[in-house]
Amino acid sequence: MAEQTNKTEVSEETAKVAATEAKKTAPKKTTQKRKTTKKTGIPTSKASKSEVIEFDDGTKVTLVFPGTRWAQQRVYDTALSQQGQTMDSVLFQNYMDIVVTEPDLDWSYFDEKVPEDHKKDTIEAIDDDGTKHIYRLSFPGVLTMLQMRDQATDAFGRVLGLEYNTGILQNIVDNKDVNGLEYFDHHNGYSEVIDKCNEMLYQWALDSAIYTDMNLIRDFMDRMFR
């Protein structure tokens, strides 16, 4: 009976030792919380969104989106002609008045980019009777250039020669007696004058960078309308 008791005591002691060793080697539980990355919310409001762009001459310009409704109503809708075409002369004015907040821009900014030696020229034509005429051509200003094209554009976006060339004679040719296309019913030089004026118009557009600079603003507005 005593021998059986000793065996029981040894067995219990062995079990305690085994349990102690198992506890030492068992993996410890951790109470550390799993790290989570806090997500940053992406702002969805475009109203009053500001951006700085740089014009071709290095001028930094601050643009602010006025909000979708205001932009549609005041920037774009007011720039539509009665034929439904967008008039650049009005649209670009709206850009300067509403979208550009700094610096204050007006048409003189673009006019002043045109070099003085590009602003005037002359062209000579000789009538059939040998009479020589010298036509004086001068820069009318960027706004007038745009208005000439807008006023000559029909509902299909076509630039009509009658209206456009009339605008050329009225705004670029300084000779007072050249007051319309009918003048060239009795004088030579119509094609030469119109071609030269178109060359100058193209050069003035490049010099002033009006389309290059305004397209940067147009790109900003297009992104805001997405």
Beta strands, then each sheet from edge to edge (+ up, - down):
strand 1: 50-54
strand 2: 60-64
strand 3: 100-102
strand 4: 120-126
strand 5: 132-138
sheet 1: 1+ 2- 3+
sheet 2: 4+ 5-
end
